[in-house]
């Protein structure tokens, strides 16, 4: 049996009850394509193959790919790839499907980057059932006013309806991680849950604000108007937002109002600055 690769932070799920609950939450049917991130030793894979029409596994570890081929043969379509190099849209279309269900135990050290790629391909997914570090699940589900609320919360909630399903103790994995995990489900919407006029600019505002989350909003966003407080005051008035609030107290619709008002002053204020809109 393949040993865990410490360099890839591998933790293999061993609890059959957890396996049943995860696959059940995915709602897989005989006509579905399932994309599994990190099948590992195949704990979820076997049950997914029994229920889905087609399963594609994305596994970076070559030794685990050999193990999976010996267990499942041609029934499992394997991609020996780093998930961060996979174009999910191309993968799904190449398999002859319009949409897929995503299942995966995400490596903790690249969770944010993987979620970003999932969100980028959201129109190709019906839903995703993911195992993540419990602290990440809390950030995803956090609402305004919660200290865990931030860019990740806003990005995931803008494009999906996230739910934390249940927690997993360290002892259901081999080797046991030092942290608890949570299983989350993201149900993707055909359209964003909130009406956003310019998503790229919206996220520039959000990331700039949370780049200085301990400051009041007026100080966190001042750089976007090149230090011109009078413009920022007018933006606050137009958006009907108290800029003495901290970034974590502002909702998605409120950030959209700020973005629209701020963009309206972009021409008079010169080029608007802000954080990289791609950074999760």
N, C-alpha and C positions, 0 to 999 in steps of 0.2 A: 504494500500500500504506500502511495506517495506520502512523503513526510511534508509537514507545513514548511513553507519557505518564509523565513523570518523577514527577508528583504522585501517580500511582497505583502507583509502583514496579514498572512492567511490565518483565518479562524474558521474551521469547518463545523457546520451545524450538524449535531448528532441526535437531537431529540425528535423522535417521530411525531410526537404530539404537536410540536412547533411546525414541523413540516406540513402536517395536514392543515393546520390553521392558516399558514401562509398561502398554500395552494388554493385553499377554499376561498380566501379573501380575494384572490386574483380572478375568480369567476371564469375559469377557462372552459371553453367548449370545444367540441369536435371540429368545428370550422375555423378555429382561431390559430393564428400564428403567435407563438410566444418567443420573446427574446429574453434569454437568461444571461445576466451579467455575473461572471465568476461562478460557474457551476461547481468548481472544486472537485470533490469526490463524487458528486452526483446525488446528494441527499434529496434535493428538490427535483432534480432532473427526471428521475424515474417516474415520479408521480405526475409531473407535467407531461411527459411523453404518453402516459396512460390516458390523459384527458384531452390533450390538444391535437390539432391536425398536424402542425409542424412546430418543431422547437429548434431554435438556433441558439447555440451556446457560444459566448464570447469569453475565452479563457487565455490569459497571457502565459501561463506556466505550461511549457511543453511537456513536462513529465505528467502533469494532470491531464493534458489532452490525450496522451497515450493511454492513460487509465480509463478515461471516458470512452475512448474508441473501443477498448477491449470490453467494456461493460455494455455499451449500447449500440455498437456497430454503426451501420448507416442510418439507423433511426434518428440519431442526433446529428444535426448539421453544425459542425464545429468551425469556429473561426479562432485560430491561434493568434490573437491580436491583443494589443493594449486597448482597452475600451476607449481611451481618450483619443485614439486615432480612427475610431469607427464613425462613419457617417450613417446614422440610424435610418435616415430617409432612404438613402441608396440601398441599404441592407434590406429594408422591408420591401421596397419596390422590386429589387432583384429577386426576392423570393416569390414574387407574383401576388403580393398582398397590398391592399391599400392601407391597412392599419394593423397594429400588433398590440399585444399585452406585454408589458415589461415586468420582469421579476428579477430581483438581484439582492445579494448581500454585498453592500458597497464597502470597499476598503476605506477605512476611516481617513487615511491621509489624503485621499483624492475625492472625498465625498462631494465637496462644493463644486469641483470641476466637472464631475460626472453629472450632477444635478443640472448644471448649466447646459450641458450637451443634451440632456433629456428635455429640458424646457425649449431649447432651440428646435427640437424635432417634435414638439408636442402635438402637432397636427397629425402625426403618424401614429400616435398612441391613443388607445382607448383609456387605458389606466396603467398605473405602475404600482407595484407592491414591493417596497424596498425595506431592507434591514439596515438601519443606520445607528450611529451612536446616540444614546438617549438624549444627550445635550443637543444634538443636531435636530432631533425630532421636536424638542421643545422650542427651538428657534423657528422651525418651520411653522409650527402651530400658534406661535405667540401673537397676541393682539396688541393694539396700541396701549401704552401705559405699562406694559410688561417689560422688564429689563432684558428679556431675551428677544424682544421684537427688534428687527433690523432689516437689512437689505435682503437677506435670504427669505425672511418671512414674507416680505412684500413681493418678491419675484415669484415664489411658489404660489402664493395666494392669488396673485393676479391672473395666472394661467391655469390654475387647477383648484379643485376643492379638496384640500388635504385633511386627512383624518389619522390620528394616532390610534392604532388598533390594540396593541398590547406590548408589554415589555418582555425582554428575554434576559434571564440571568446569565452571568458569565459561564456557569457550569453546563450550559447546553451546547457549548462550543468546545472544540478540541484544536489547539490548546485554548484554555479559557482566557479571554481578554481581561484587562484590568478594569473594564468599565461595563456598565449595563448597556444593552441595546434596545431599540424599539423598532417595531414593524409599523410602517406607515403606508397609507394608500393614497395615491393622487389620482383623482378622477378628472380627466382633462375636458375642457369645454371647447366647443367649436369656435367660440369667440372669447375674448378676454372677459373676465367676470366684471370688470369695470371699464367704462369707456375712456380710453386714453388717446388723446389727440396725436401725440408724437412720443412713441415709446422710448426711442433712443434718448431724447432730451429729458423725458421723465426720469429715466434711470440716472442720467447725469446729475440731476437735482438730488435724487434720493441718495446716491453714493457720496455726493459732496456733503450732504447734511450728516450722514452717519460717519463720515470720515472724522468728524469732531463731535461725536454724540454727547459728550458731557457739556458742551456749550449750548447756550440758547440758540434757537434757530436763526435769529438775526445775525449772530456772530459766525455761525457755521456756514451760512450762505453768502456772507458779505463779499467774499472773494469773487463770486460769480458776477457781481456788478462792478468789479475792479475797485472795490472799496467805497463805492458811492452809496452811502446810507440813505440818502433821500430817495433814490430809486427803489431800494429795498423796502423802505417804509410805504411807498406807493404800491409795491407788489403785495405787501401784507394787507393793505386796505382793500385792494381789488379782490384778493383771494379770500378775504374775511377770515384771516388766520392771525392769532396772537403770536407774533414772532418771539415772544419771551418763552414760549414753550421749548422743550428739548425735543430733538428729532424723534425719540422713541414714543412721544405722545401724539404724533400726527398720523392720521389714517391715510389709506391709499387715495380715497377721493379728495382729501385735503392736499395731499402732495400733488395731485393732478391739477387742482386749482392754482397752487403755487407755480407749477410748471407752465401753465398756460399764461398766467400773468407775467411771469419772468421772461418768457419767450417774447411776449409782446413788447417788452422794453429792450430786447436784445439789439435792435438796430440803433436806437438812440444811445445805448450804453456802450456800443462797440461790440467786438466779438466776445461772446459769453464763455467764461472758463468753467471748468468743473472736472470732476473725477472721471476716469476711464469708464465709459458706459458698459464695458464688457466684464468688468471685475466683479466677481460674486462676493 
